[in-house]
Structure formats: C-alpha cells, structure tokens
C-alpha cells in the first residue's frame, strides 16, 4: 500500500475512533446529547457541502430521493448519534467503541432475517454466534460489575440502528450520482431531525464551557465530515478490502484514548469481549467468493456510510477475475496490455463503479 494511503488509513482510524472521546468530553463539560447531535450533524454537513461544491456535485432534486434520505438520516445519523451521546453519559468511551464494533453482526443478522444475505456458511454462523457471545461477555448480566444498564443498551441500540440504516440505504440509495452532495443532504436532514427534539433535551444549568465547544467542533468537522471524505478516498485508491481494516482499529483506538486522556480503566473482561467480537466479525467475512470479495460485508459505520454501494461492484470484481484468467492466452497474441494503475486525484468525485466491493462500513460514532 502506498505511503499516502497508509497515512490516510491511520488518520481515518484515529479520527473515527476518537469520536467517542470527543462525545465524552462534550458531555462532561456541559453539552446535552441532543445538542451534540445537532452540532455534529450540522458541521459535518457543512464540510461535505464544501467538498461537493469543489467536486461540482449538486444536491438531489428528486422528491423520492429526499423521502429515502428522511429515513436514512434518521436511522444512520440522528438516532445513533443521539444514542451514543446518551449512552456515554453512564458508560466509558472505550466501552462505547467496543459496542460500536457489533454493527456488522447486527447487519448480518438483519440480512438473514430479510433473506437478502445468502449463502449462510458454517463459518459465518460460527462468527455470528461468537460475536454475540462476545457481547454477552461484555455485558456480563450474571454479575453486578456487568454493563446491564440503560446507557449500555442505548449504545447497543445505536449499533443496531446503523445496521437498519445500511440495509435501507443499500436498497434505496445505491449507486446515486454525486455521493458527496447526497451525503451532505442526508446530514442536513439529520440535523433537522435532531433539532425537532432539541427543546425536550435537558441541559446543564451552567452551560457548556470552552472544552465542550472545542470537543463538539472537532467531532463535527473531523469526526463526522472529514472522515467521510477520507474513507471515500481510501476506497477509491486502495479498494474496499483494504479500507475495511479500519473498522477493526476503531475499538482499539477508543479504548486507548479513553485510558490515556480520561483515565478510564477497561477491565480484562471487556478487553476479552472486544477480542471475541472482532474475531466473530472476521469470521462473518469468510465467503465462497474470490479473494477480492472477502472484504465485503453488508453493513457496519459509520463504518457504514460506504455500505450503500454494493451490487455493481461485485459484478465488476468478478469480471476482473475472469479477465485475469484469460490474460495469459491473450498476452501471447499481443491482444491484452496491462495498464498501470493510477490512484484517483484528490479532487475527483467518488464513483462506486470504479472501486472494489465495499467493506463493512465502520460506523462513525
């Protein structure tokens, strides 16, 4: 992998994984969960609108697309963003990042229930059971030191909301033109959803201080808007299989940052549960398909924002495999010439038809 892509992956993992830290800081310094949700959606939308303007992409004009965006914005942005903020009022940021890693498991389970995810191999079944076993280990309902609380359930609900969103987006928003503009429109709609509930949210009587304002600003601009664009660029340059590995780094980053800056102490049971969850997610990615497709997974986000581009990519990958199989015979007759791969320029709009299959989308916190 080129150095630029490696650095982009490292920055992406750091920004996404640090989202839980910024949420915790904003909560501890006077902002309410709904205030955080509205602010991060609005700032993220502003970043994407600027990028769409540079890429000369226009917002959608079809009313049906806006109707789908209403649903997608609720389940992929407004609801999970609010639930993560609510959950972190009582749960450590590191644990929040670990529970966020369960999104691919919920996405797979939902796909099985809806009949949209086939085939279901023994390895994927083992991964699903193993992953949920890791969740049970984290929650530890058999002991008082477990996480069976309203905050932890809210975090788990956020991961489930991502899974619902990706299933819906994959069916109704797949392959849309101007993805940056569509994504900006989705975050604008999410801002509206959260603003509707804002009057009902309790606030700190003292009000937010400078730390809270800085934390939510970083969360909105970098943890929401910039990460979306970096993920697109990584997929365009290196393919979704390479980009998918970022999702495995998010809980590690969230646990490390929580311990370093918030003095959070994640016990060995939670660490073991995180390992079991990630092992389960890895098993669910095993399929009877070409190696280039093994990184594809139907959902997961804020890994999840890129899960909306599956079907045409799979067809392209299979075609590429067939072309490689025919290459020796054709090269002998001089009928096939390999063209050097050039990464997409930074100002080029992202096109799902030019990339490998999408990863689990690692949801943004």
URPE-V840296 format. One record per helix or strand. SS is the DSSP state (H for helix, E for strand). FROM is the first residue (numbers start at 1). LEN is the number of residues. If there is no record, write none. Layout:
BEGIN
ss=<SS & SS>
from=<FROM & FROM>
len=<LEN & LEN>
END
This chain:
BEGIN
ss=<H & H & H & H & H & H & H & H & H & H & H & H & H & H & E & H & H & H & E>
from=<3 & 19 & 33 & 63 & 93 & 103 & 122 & 150 & 179 & 210 & 240 & 246 & 268 & 291 & 302 & 304 & 311 & 352 & 362>
len=<15 & 10 & 22 & 25 & 8 & 12 & 18 & 23 & 22 & 29 & 5 & 16 & 17 & 3 & 2 & 3 & 22 & 3 & 2>
END
